[in-house]
Amino acid sequence: MNSFVHRFFVFLLLSIGLLSIIVIMARNAEYYMLPDEERPFHPRYDQLKPSGNESHGYGIIGSAMIIIGVVTYSSRKRIRAFNQIGKIKYFLEFHIFLCLFGPLLIMYHTTFKFGGIVAVSFWSMAAVAMSGIVGRYLYVQIPKGIQGNELDIKELELSNDELKRQLMEQFGLDEIDIKKIDALAASQSQQSDSLISLLLFFIIGDITVRHRVKKIIHHLHGHEVDPSMAAKVVAVAGERIKLLRRIQFLEKLKYYFHYWHVIHLPFSMIMFIILFVHVGVAIAFGYTWVF
């Protein structure tokens, strides 16, 4: 899958998901905004109550999305026979899409009423979704190869040397220029090892790196960089900065990513246990949707 097809696929998924959520809300907003005691008098109450055909369907589809998202990604990640089936980052993106939009559909199923044991499942689901966003960002910061496998420090150093060679041989930069660029990768606050500090360091760096690299290139003295080549210099320099930052914090990233599972996995297990209990009880009481 080339980059254009990949971007289009992600855009298509997000568009379908967001459009579906917006349409459902626009269609049923009047009902969702009513106080609990007035909802039974709404003309579409039989369809929109949690056991109604429409809301029940949202719950089934949302639950199916979460289960499919977890099973496909976990299988690709843990079963060796599936190692050659696409890049793992594509499976992760599909997993994130299903496990973000699935819970939103489940919210429509509950009609925004959370109580009893279902509330435990819902807030566990919310914790899983939020921790998944943080985990995804940490995962992106850990350098990987073409197939999405994590790279070791030697492979990173080789990539870094290649970027340095490109900057010096193709664009005529010298060691002083390289040091100026590399300085952008240095942490300004290495005294703090907290997860928040690490996330802020990468987030702020991702936002500002392009502007800072352009500024450095603009002020490089003694070099005549053709304007048509300037964008390539910026791109290569930006890649080197990102790589240096990731090398610098590689062990911390892996450390926090490991402990992220300590939060993500237990909440996931609680969510699934209560989900299956909820489904079992619903079926036992005859709430089998349209079947």
C-alpha positions as CSV (number, residue, x, y, z in Angstrom):
1,M,0.0,0.0,0.0
2,N,1.6,3.3,-1.1
3,S,1.5,6.4,0.9
4,F,-1.4,8.0,-1.1
5,V,-3.6,4.9,-0.9
6,H,-2.8,4.7,2.9
7,R,-3.7,8.3,3.5
8,F,-6.9,7.9,1.4
9,F,-7.9,4.8,3.4
10,V,-7.3,6.5,6.7
11,F,-9.3,9.6,5.5
12,L,-12.1,7.4,4.3
13,L,-12.3,5.5,7.6
14,L,-12.4,8.8,9.6
15,S,-14.9,10.4,7.3
16,I,-17.3,7.4,7.5
17,G,-16.9,7.2,11.3
18,L,-17.4,10.9,11.9
19,L,-20.3,11.2,9.5
20,S,-22.0,8.3,11.1
21,I,-21.6,9.8,14.6
22,I,-22.8,13.2,13.5
23,V,-25.8,11.8,11.6
24,I,-27.0,9.7,14.5
25,M,-26.7,12.7,16.9
26,A,-28.5,15.0,14.5
27,R,-31.3,12.4,13.9
28,N,-31.8,11.7,17.6
29,A,-30.6,14.8,19.5
30,E,-34.1,15.8,20.6
31,Y,-34.6,12.4,22.4
32,Y,-31.1,12.4,24.0
33,M,-31.6,15.9,25.4
34,L,-34.9,15.0,27.1
35,P,-35.0,14.3,30.9
36,D,-35.3,10.6,31.8
37,E,-38.9,11.0,33.0
38,E,-40.0,12.5,29.6
39,R,-38.4,10.1,27.3
40,P,-41.2,7.4,27.4
41,F,-43.5,10.0,25.9
42,H,-41.3,10.7,22.9
43,P,-42.7,9.3,19.6
44,R,-39.5,7.3,18.9
45,Y,-39.1,6.0,22.4
46,D,-39.7,2.4,21.4
47,Q,-36.8,2.6,18.9
48,L,-34.4,4.7,20.9
49,K,-34.6,3.2,24.4
50,P,-31.6,0.9,25.1
51,S,-33.6,-2.2,24.2
52,G,-35.2,-0.6,21.2
53,N,-34.3,-1.9,17.7
54,E,-32.2,1.2,16.8
55,S,-30.3,1.7,20.0
56,H,-29.9,-2.0,20.5
57,G,-28.3,-2.1,17.0
58,Y,-25.9,0.6,17.9
59,G,-24.8,-1.5,20.9
60,I,-24.3,-4.6,18.8
61,I,-22.4,-2.9,16.0
62,G,-20.3,-0.9,18.5
63,S,-19.4,-4.1,20.5
64,A,-18.6,-6.0,17.3
65,M,-16.3,-3.1,16.2
66,I,-14.4,-3.3,19.5
67,I,-14.1,-7.1,19.4
68,I,-13.0,-7.1,15.7
69,G,-10.5,-4.3,16.4
70,V,-8.9,-6.2,19.3
71,V,-8.9,-9.6,17.7
72,T,-7.4,-8.5,14.4
73,Y,-4.6,-6.4,15.9
74,S,-3.7,-8.9,18.6
75,S,-3.6,-11.7,16.1
76,R,-1.3,-9.8,13.7
77,K,0.9,-8.8,16.6
78,R,1.2,-12.1,18.5
79,I,0.7,-14.9,15.9
80,R,3.8,-15.6,14.0
81,A,2.0,-17.0,11.0
82,F,0.5,-13.5,10.4
83,N,3.8,-11.6,10.4
84,Q,3.8,-11.1,6.7
85,I,0.2,-10.0,6.3
86,G,0.6,-6.2,5.9
87,K,2.4,-3.7,8.1
88,I,1.5,-3.9,11.8
89,K,0.9,-0.1,11.8
90,Y,-2.0,-0.5,9.4
91,F,-3.5,-3.1,11.8
92,L,-2.9,-0.7,14.7
93,E,-4.7,2.2,12.8
94,F,-7.6,-0.1,12.0
95,H,-7.7,-1.2,15.7
96,I,-7.7,2.4,16.9
97,F,-10.5,3.4,14.5
98,L,-12.7,0.5,15.5
99,C,-12.0,0.9,19.2
100,L,-12.7,4.7,19.2
101,F,-15.9,4.7,17.1
102,G,-17.2,1.5,18.6
103,P,-17.5,3.0,22.1
104,L,-19.2,6.1,20.6
105,L,-21.9,3.8,19.2
106,I,-22.2,2.1,22.5
107,M,-22.9,5.5,24.1
108,Y,-25.8,5.9,21.7
109,H,-27.0,2.4,22.8
110,T,-27.0,3.5,26.4
111,T,-28.8,6.8,25.4
112,F,-26.2,8.5,27.6
113,K,-27.4,6.8,30.8
114,F,-24.7,5.1,32.8
115,G,-25.6,3.2,35.9
116,G,-24.9,0.0,37.8
117,I,-22.4,-2.5,36.5
118,V,-22.8,-1.1,33.0
119,A,-21.2,2.2,34.3
120,V,-18.1,0.2,35.3
121,S,-17.9,-1.3,31.8
122,F,-18.4,2.1,30.2
123,W,-15.8,3.9,32.2
124,S,-13.4,1.0,31.7
125,M,-14.0,1.4,28.0
126,A,-13.4,5.1,28.3
127,A,-10.1,4.5,30.1
128,V,-9.1,2.0,27.5
129,A,-9.9,4.5,24.7
130,M,-8.0,7.3,26.3
131,S,-5.0,5.2,27.2
132,G,-5.0,3.9,23.7
133,I,-4.6,7.5,22.3
134,V,-1.5,8.0,24.6
135,G,-0.2,4.5,23.7
136,R,-0.5,5.2,20.0
137,Y,1.5,8.4,20.4
138,L,4.2,6.5,22.4
139,Y,4.2,3.7,19.8
140,V,4.7,6.2,16.9
141,Q,7.8,7.6,18.7
142,I,9.5,4.2,18.8
143,P,11.4,3.9,15.5
144,K,10.4,0.9,13.4
145,G,11.5,-0.8,10.1
146,I,9.5,-1.2,6.9
147,Q,7.4,-4.0,8.3
148,G,6.7,-2.1,11.5
149,N,9.1,-4.0,13.8
150,E,11.0,-2.1,16.4
151,L,14.6,-1.1,15.5
152,D,17.5,-1.6,17.8
153,I,20.0,1.1,18.7
154,K,22.6,-0.1,16.0
155,E,20.0,0.1,13.2
156,L,19.0,3.6,14.4
157,E,22.7,4.8,14.5
158,L,23.1,3.5,10.9
159,S,20.0,5.4,9.8
160,N,21.3,8.5,11.6
161,D,24.7,8.2,9.9
162,E,23.0,8.0,6.5
163,L,21.0,11.1,7.1
164,K,24.2,12.9,8.1
165,R,25.9,11.8,5.0
166,Q,23.1,13.1,2.9
167,L,23.2,16.5,4.5
168,M,27.0,16.8,4.0
169,E,27.4,15.2,0.6
170,Q,24.2,16.2,-1.2
171,F,23.6,19.6,0.3
172,G,27.1,20.7,1.2
173,L,26.7,21.2,5.0
174,D,29.7,20.9,7.2
175,E,30.2,19.6,10.8
176,I,29.4,23.0,12.3
177,D,26.1,23.1,10.4
178,I,25.3,19.5,11.5
179,K,25.9,20.4,15.1
180,K,23.5,23.3,14.8
181,I,20.9,21.0,13.5
182,D,21.6,18.3,16.0
183,A,21.2,20.9,18.8
184,L,17.5,21.1,18.0
185,A,17.2,17.4,19.1
186,A,18.6,18.0,22.6
187,S,16.2,18.0,25.5
188,Q,15.9,21.3,27.2
189,S,14.7,19.7,30.4
190,Q,16.5,16.4,31.1
191,Q,16.0,16.6,34.8
192,S,12.5,15.2,34.6
193,D,11.8,11.6,33.7
194,S,8.0,11.8,34.1
195,L,5.7,10.5,31.3
196,I,4.0,14.0,31.1
197,S,7.4,15.7,30.5
198,L,8.3,13.1,27.9
199,L,5.0,13.6,26.0
200,L,5.3,17.4,26.2
201,F,8.9,17.2,24.8
202,F,7.8,15.2,21.8
203,I,4.5,17.0,21.2
204,I,6.2,20.5,21.3
205,G,9.0,19.2,19.2
206,D,6.7,17.8,16.6
207,I,4.8,21.1,16.4
208,T,7.9,23.3,16.2
209,V,10.6,21.2,14.4
210,R,9.8,22.3,10.9
211,H,9.9,26.0,11.7
212,R,13.1,25.6,13.7
213,V,14.8,23.7,10.9
214,K,13.8,26.3,8.3
215,K,15.2,29.0,10.6
216,I,18.5,27.2,11.0
217,I,18.8,26.6,7.2
218,H,18.0,30.2,6.5
219,H,20.8,31.4,8.8
220,L,23.5,29.0,7.6
221,H,26.4,31.1,6.5
222,G,28.7,30.2,3.7
223,H,26.3,28.0,1.8
224,E,24.3,28.7,-1.3
225,V,21.3,26.3,-1.1
226,D,19.2,26.4,-4.2
227,P,15.6,27.3,-3.3
228,S,14.4,24.2,-5.1
229,M,16.6,22.1,-2.8
230,A,15.8,23.9,0.4
231,A,12.7,21.8,1.0
232,K,14.7,18.6,0.7
233,V,17.3,20.0,3.1
234,V,14.6,20.8,5.6
235,A,13.0,17.4,5.2
236,V,16.3,15.5,5.7
237,A,17.3,17.7,8.6
238,G,13.9,17.2,10.2
239,E,14.2,13.5,9.9
240,R,17.6,13.6,11.6
241,I,16.3,15.7,14.4
242,K,13.4,13.3,15.0
243,L,15.6,10.3,14.9
244,L,18.1,11.8,17.3
245,R,15.3,12.7,19.7
246,R,14.0,9.1,19.5
247,I,17.5,7.6,20.0
248,Q,18.0,9.9,23.1
249,F,14.7,8.7,24.7
250,L,14.5,5.2,23.2
251,E,14.8,3.4,26.5
252,K,12.4,5.7,28.3
253,L,9.9,5.3,25.5
254,K,10.0,1.5,25.7
255,Y,9.9,1.7,29.5
256,Y,6.7,3.8,29.5
257,F,5.2,1.8,26.6
258,H,5.7,-1.4,28.7
259,Y,4.0,0.1,31.7
260,W,1.2,1.5,29.5
261,H,0.1,-2.1,29.0
262,V,-0.3,-2.4,32.8
263,I,-3.1,0.2,32.5
264,H,-4.5,-0.6,29.1
265,L,-4.8,-4.4,29.4
266,P,-6.5,-4.7,32.8
267,F,-9.1,-2.1,31.8
268,S,-9.6,-4.0,28.6
269,M,-10.2,-7.3,30.5
270,I,-12.7,-5.6,32.9
271,M,-14.5,-4.1,29.9
272,F,-14.8,-7.4,28.1
273,I,-15.9,-9.4,31.1
274,I,-18.7,-7.0,31.9
275,L,-19.6,-6.7,28.2
276,F,-20.0,-10.5,28.0
277,V,-22.0,-10.6,31.2
278,H,-24.2,-7.8,30.0
279,V,-24.8,-9.5,26.7
280,G,-25.5,-12.9,28.4
281,V,-28.0,-11.3,30.8
282,A,-29.7,-9.5,27.9
283,I,-30.1,-12.7,25.9
284,A,-31.3,-14.6,28.9
285,F,-34.1,-12.0,29.3
286,G,-35.0,-12.2,25.7
287,Y,-33.4,-9.1,24.3
288,T,-32.2,-10.7,21.1
289,W,-32.6,-7.6,18.9
290,V,-34.2,-8.6,15.5
291,F,-33.4,-12.3,15.7
